[in-house]
Amino acid sequence: MNFYSSQATSTVKVKATLDGQPWETALGSGKIEYGIQGPHGEDRSTNMPDTFRNLPAGDYSLNYRSGGPTGATLGPIWPSSDQNVSPGDTITFTLQFYSQANGTVEVNATLDDKPWETAIGSGTIDYGIHGPHGEDRSTNMPDTFRNLPAGDYTLTYYSGGPIGATLGRISPAPRQTLSPGGTITFTLNFYSQAKGTIEVNATLDGEPWSGDVSYTVHGPYMDSSSSVPDSFSGCPEGSYTIIYNSGGPPQSELIQITPYTGNLEPGGSLTFTLHFEFQGGLL
């Protein structure tokens, strides 16, 4: 025997949509079975819509079991499959079904308004497409996602893109609605950053020195040189270091490189200095 207090009872409503339009069970429209699980136990129903009255307040879950509109699939339950109802209040579960006419989502990108794609040396990218079916993730650009159910889709950008560029916007919008059998396209619009310059010079016992020395520039831009002073233009922003390979003033030793690591700002300049020290003996 289940007893409840005399507090105001609550109501739980359940309804459904098909491609965003109200749907109900009727002859030839399809069958459905689901249950409402709450403090009192579970109430099952094969009617859509349906209303469950005189329920105690508390947490309720909608358990979808089977069925729905003929030839459709269930998307998300709105606003959630788990809800809480207060004494005397009403909550509503909406089962969102979508026609099985599969659609397509296309994703492409531009760099300074020109098409860009992933290739060796062009940069890597990571993004995902979120929709009724869950998430499809990709590291390819462009890419095409086929056989998707109708519904709302969101493009989530995680990282990457053209080297030395930043993401400006996603057009026409980061969230779009895919119609049954239709196609939507997301475009990631990247823009080049102002390039900077890296300069490398050297000192011998604290005085400027020039000559043959082998080193490598490591960072978003990579290059090497066999002499100082030298400069490297067209470098994208980011963290850089200088790796010493060999050479330098005769009978000297490399003591340090300053800075050890430097950050190049867009359009800025970064200078590294190789500090040599004479070790004695005849020159």
C-alpha positions as CSV (number, residue, x, y, z in Angstrom):
1,M,0.0,0.0,0.0
2,N,1.5,3.4,-1.1
3,F,0.5,6.4,1.1
4,Y,1.3,10.0,0.2
5,S,1.0,13.2,2.2
6,S,-1.9,15.5,1.7
7,Q,0.4,18.0,-0.1
8,A,-0.6,19.5,-3.5
9,T,-0.2,16.8,-6.1
10,S,1.7,17.4,-9.3
11,T,1.3,16.7,-13.0
12,V,3.6,15.2,-15.7
13,K,2.8,15.7,-19.4
14,V,4.4,13.8,-22.3
15,K,4.2,14.9,-25.9
16,A,6.1,14.3,-29.1
17,T,7.2,16.1,-32.3
18,L,8.1,14.9,-35.7
19,D,10.6,17.2,-37.5
20,G,9.5,19.9,-35.1
21,Q,5.8,19.5,-35.6
22,P,3.4,18.0,-33.0
23,W,2.8,14.2,-33.4
24,E,0.2,12.0,-31.8
25,T,-0.8,8.4,-32.0
26,A,-3.5,7.7,-34.4
27,L,-4.5,4.9,-36.9
28,G,-1.6,4.5,-39.3
29,S,0.7,7.1,-37.7
30,G,2.7,4.6,-35.6
31,K,2.7,3.1,-32.1
32,I,4.7,4.0,-29.1
33,E,5.5,2.7,-25.7
34,Y,7.2,4.6,-22.8
35,G,7.1,4.9,-19.1
36,I,7.3,7.7,-16.4
37,Q,9.5,6.6,-13.5
38,G,9.1,8.6,-10.2
39,P,8.7,8.4,-6.5
40,H,5.5,6.3,-6.9
41,G,7.1,3.8,-9.3
42,E,6.5,3.6,-13.0
43,D,3.4,4.5,-15.1
44,R,3.5,3.1,-18.7
45,S,1.6,4.5,-21.6
46,T,1.0,3.8,-25.3
47,N,-0.8,7.1,-25.9
48,M,0.8,10.3,-27.3
49,P,0.2,12.9,-25.9
50,D,-0.6,11.8,-22.4
51,T,-1.0,13.4,-19.0
52,F,-0.2,11.8,-15.6
53,R,-2.1,13.5,-12.7
54,N,-2.1,13.4,-8.9
55,L,1.5,12.5,-8.7
56,P,3.8,13.2,-5.7
57,A,6.5,15.9,-6.1
58,G,10.0,14.7,-6.8
59,D,12.3,13.4,-9.6
60,Y,10.9,11.9,-12.7
61,S,12.5,10.1,-15.7
62,L,11.0,9.4,-19.1
63,N,11.9,5.9,-20.2
64,Y,11.4,5.4,-24.0
65,R,10.8,1.8,-24.9
66,S,9.8,1.5,-28.5
67,G,7.9,2.9,-31.4
68,G,7.1,6.4,-32.6
69,P,6.1,7.9,-35.9
70,T,6.4,5.4,-38.8
71,G,9.8,5.7,-40.5
72,A,11.3,8.1,-37.9
73,T,14.0,7.9,-35.3
74,L,14.1,9.4,-31.8
75,G,16.4,12.4,-31.2
76,P,16.9,14.1,-27.8
77,I,14.2,14.3,-25.2
78,W,13.5,18.0,-24.4
79,P,14.4,19.6,-22.1
80,S,15.8,16.5,-20.5
81,S,14.9,12.9,-19.8
82,D,15.2,13.6,-16.1
83,Q,13.2,16.4,-14.5
84,N,12.0,17.5,-11.0
85,V,8.5,18.6,-10.3
86,S,7.5,20.7,-7.3
87,P,4.3,20.3,-5.3
88,G,1.3,21.5,-7.4
89,D,3.4,22.2,-10.5
90,T,3.6,20.6,-14.0
91,I,6.5,19.4,-16.0
92,T,6.5,18.3,-19.7
93,F,8.7,15.8,-21.5
94,T,8.9,16.2,-25.3
95,L,10.1,13.3,-27.4
96,Q,11.7,14.7,-30.6
97,F,11.4,12.4,-33.6
98,Y,13.0,13.0,-37.0
99,S,12.2,11.5,-40.4
100,Q,14.8,9.0,-41.6
101,A,15.4,10.8,-44.9
102,N,19.1,11.2,-44.4
103,G,20.8,14.5,-44.9
104,T,24.4,15.8,-45.4
105,V,26.6,18.2,-43.4
106,E,29.5,19.7,-45.3
107,V,32.4,21.5,-43.6
108,N,35.0,23.7,-45.4
109,A,37.4,26.5,-44.6
110,T,38.9,29.7,-46.0
111,L,42.1,31.5,-45.4
112,D,41.8,35.2,-46.1
113,D,38.6,34.4,-48.1
114,K,40.3,31.8,-50.3
115,P,39.6,28.0,-49.9
116,W,41.9,26.2,-47.5
117,E,42.4,22.5,-46.9
118,T,44.6,20.3,-44.8
119,A,47.8,19.1,-46.4
120,I,51.4,18.5,-45.4
121,G,52.8,21.8,-44.3
122,S,49.5,23.7,-44.3
123,G,48.5,23.0,-40.7
124,T,46.3,20.6,-38.8
125,I,42.7,21.0,-37.5
126,D,40.4,19.4,-35.1
127,Y,36.6,20.0,-34.9
128,G,33.3,18.2,-34.3
129,I,29.8,18.1,-35.6
130,H,27.1,17.8,-32.8
131,G,23.6,16.7,-33.7
132,P,20.7,14.4,-32.8
133,H,22.9,11.4,-33.4
134,G,25.7,12.6,-31.1
135,E,29.1,13.8,-32.3
136,D,31.2,13.2,-35.4
137,R,34.8,14.4,-35.0
138,S,37.2,15.1,-37.9
139,T,40.7,16.3,-38.6
140,N,40.1,16.6,-42.3
141,M,39.3,19.8,-44.2
142,P,37.1,19.8,-46.2
143,D,35.0,17.0,-45.0
144,T,31.4,15.6,-45.6
145,F,29.2,13.8,-43.1
146,R,26.4,11.8,-44.8
147,N,23.4,9.8,-43.8
148,L,22.5,12.1,-40.9
149,P,19.1,12.5,-39.3
150,A,17.3,15.8,-39.6
151,G,17.6,18.2,-36.7
152,D,19.9,20.9,-35.2
153,Y,23.6,20.7,-35.8
154,T,26.4,22.6,-34.2
155,L,30.0,22.9,-35.4
156,T,32.5,22.9,-32.5
157,Y,36.0,24.1,-33.3
158,Y,38.7,22.6,-31.0
159,S,42.1,23.6,-32.4
160,G,44.3,24.1,-35.4
161,G,43.8,25.6,-38.8
162,P,46.2,27.3,-41.3
163,I,49.6,27.9,-39.8
164,G,49.9,31.5,-38.5
165,A,46.2,32.2,-38.8
166,T,43.3,32.7,-36.4
167,L,39.7,31.7,-36.6
168,G,37.5,34.7,-37.3
169,R,33.9,33.3,-37.6
170,I,31.9,30.3,-38.6
171,S,29.4,31.1,-41.4
172,P,26.6,31.2,-42.0
173,A,26.3,30.3,-38.3
174,P,27.8,27.7,-35.9
175,R,24.4,26.2,-35.4
176,Q,22.1,25.2,-38.3
177,T,19.1,23.0,-38.9
178,L,19.3,20.1,-41.3
179,S,16.1,19.3,-43.1
180,P,15.2,15.7,-44.0
181,G,17.3,14.7,-47.0
182,G,18.8,18.2,-47.2
183,T,22.3,19.6,-47.0
184,I,23.9,22.3,-44.8
185,T,27.4,23.7,-45.0
186,F,29.6,25.2,-42.3
187,T,32.5,27.4,-43.3
188,L,35.4,28.2,-40.9
189,N,36.8,31.6,-41.9
190,F,40.5,32.0,-40.9
191,Y,42.6,35.1,-41.3
192,S,46.4,35.5,-41.5
193,Q,48.2,37.1,-38.6
194,A,50.7,39.8,-39.2
195,K,54.1,38.1,-39.5
196,G,57.1,39.0,-37.4
197,T,60.9,38.8,-37.6
198,I,63.5,36.8,-35.6
199,E,67.0,38.2,-35.4
200,V,70.1,36.2,-34.2
201,N,73.4,37.8,-33.3
202,A,76.4,36.8,-31.2
203,T,78.9,38.2,-28.7
204,L,82.5,37.2,-27.8
205,D,83.4,38.1,-24.2
206,G,80.5,40.6,-24.3
207,E,81.5,42.4,-27.5
208,P,79.5,42.0,-30.8
209,W,80.9,39.2,-33.0
210,S,80.0,38.1,-36.5
211,G,81.1,35.0,-38.4
212,D,80.4,31.4,-39.1
213,V,78.2,29.5,-36.7
214,S,75.5,26.8,-37.3
215,Y,72.2,26.9,-35.5
216,T,68.5,26.2,-36.0
217,V,65.4,28.3,-35.3
218,H,62.7,26.1,-33.7
219,G,59.0,27.2,-33.4
220,P,55.9,27.6,-35.5
221,Y,58.4,28.6,-38.2
222,M,61.6,26.5,-38.5
223,D,64.8,27.4,-40.4
224,S,68.6,27.3,-40.0
225,S,71.6,29.4,-40.7
226,S,75.4,29.2,-40.8
227,S,76.3,32.7,-39.8
228,V,75.6,35.6,-37.5
229,P,74.1,38.1,-37.5
230,D,71.1,36.9,-39.5
231,S,67.3,37.5,-39.6
232,F,64.3,35.5,-40.5
233,S,61.2,37.3,-41.7
234,G,57.6,36.1,-42.2
235,C,57.5,34.2,-38.9
236,P,54.1,33.6,-37.4
237,E,53.5,34.4,-33.7
238,G,54.4,31.8,-31.1
239,S,57.2,30.5,-28.9
240,Y,60.7,30.1,-30.4
241,T,64.1,28.8,-29.3
242,I,67.5,28.7,-30.9
243,I,69.4,25.3,-31.1
244,Y,73.2,25.7,-31.4
245,N,74.8,23.1,-33.7
246,S,78.5,24.0,-34.1
247,G,81.0,26.8,-34.9
248,G,81.6,30.2,-33.5
249,P,84.8,32.2,-32.6
250,P,88.0,30.1,-32.6
251,Q,89.1,28.8,-29.2
252,S,85.8,29.9,-27.7
253,E,82.9,28.2,-26.0
254,L,79.2,28.9,-26.1
255,I,78.2,30.0,-22.6
256,Q,74.5,30.7,-23.1
257,I,71.8,31.8,-25.5
258,T,69.5,34.7,-24.4
259,P,66.6,34.5,-24.1
260,Y,66.4,30.7,-23.6
261,T,62.8,30.8,-25.1
262,G,61.2,33.9,-26.6
263,N,57.6,34.7,-27.6
264,L,57.1,36.4,-30.9
265,E,54.0,38.7,-31.1
266,P,52.1,39.2,-34.4
267,G,54.0,41.7,-36.5
268,G,56.7,42.0,-33.8
269,S,60.4,41.3,-33.5
270,L,62.4,38.8,-31.4
271,T,66.2,38.9,-30.9
272,F,68.3,36.0,-29.7
273,T,72.0,36.4,-28.7
274,L,74.6,33.6,-28.7
275,H,77.2,34.4,-26.0
276,F,80.7,33.0,-26.6
277,E,83.6,33.2,-24.2
278,F,87.3,33.0,-25.2
279,Q,89.0,29.9,-23.6
280,G,92.6,31.1,-23.9
281,G,95.6,30.2,-26.1
282,L,97.0,31.7,-29.2
283,L,94.5,33.0,-31.9
